[in-house]
Amino acid sequence: SWAGDRCDNGSGEHCAILYRNDRMALVEARTLWLSETPNVPGSLSWGGTLPRIATLATLDILSGDPPVRFGVANTHWDGGSRQAREHAAALLLTWVEPDLPWIVLGDFNATPEERSVQTLLAGGLRDTLPHLAASGLGVSTHHRFDGATDGTRIDHILTTTRWKVTEAAIVQQRIDGRLPSDHWPVVAE
């Protein structure tokens, strides 16, 4: 796995990228801040309420000959500033190299209808759950540790068209009676 933290001092949240090192090799990884100064740890812009980051990794799938290279970006966007989310989307598109297949995922704090997510979709990424509404019955990806399943879909897995998505879902189940977090996992195969 690889992750930097949003404060760059070990005290902030991480946007980790986990991978199986028996199947993949890490080529490069970096954490960038969703701000006007992406290389400055803890930087904040555009009315953001907290420093927000994107972790980007380039990986090789080892079973290919030659290995197949792809990129992954895991991010967490600002929940309080629409402007910060819109800038975050534009930044992500500049970091996603067009010659690689990409997976972009995370808590965007934005539904698929919001301009920030629409920017990513217009930039060549696609929603792995396009059949689900942005909000409504059974599509909530977040809750306040109350287990609600109705609400808004703000967590996403997006891919470039070079990926074939065979299954995707929001997993709204408790494990041993416990909630996994204040968000329901979004998964895609």
Number of C-alpha atoms within 10 A of each C-alpha: 11 17 19 23 23 26 19 14 10 10 9 14 16 22 24 20 17 9 13 10 13 9 11 16 16 16 12 12 18 14 25 24 25 33 23 14 13 18 13 14 21 21 20 20 19 17 14 20 13 17 21 31 29 31 24 27 22 18 21 19 18 15 11 9 7 9 13 14 19 19 21 21 25 23 28 23 27 25 17 13 16 19 15 23 27 21 18 28 21 17 19 20 17 10 12 20 12 11 9 15 19 23 20 24 21 20 22 23 23 23 19 25 12 15 16 23 26 17 19 23 18 9 16 13 23 20 20 22 21 11 7 16 17 18 17 13 12 16 22 23 25 24 16 9 13 10 20 18 21 15 17 21 28 23 24 27 22 24 24 20 13 11 14 10 13 8 10 15 15 21 14 20 14 12 8 7 7 10 15 15 14 14 22 24 18 20 15 16 10
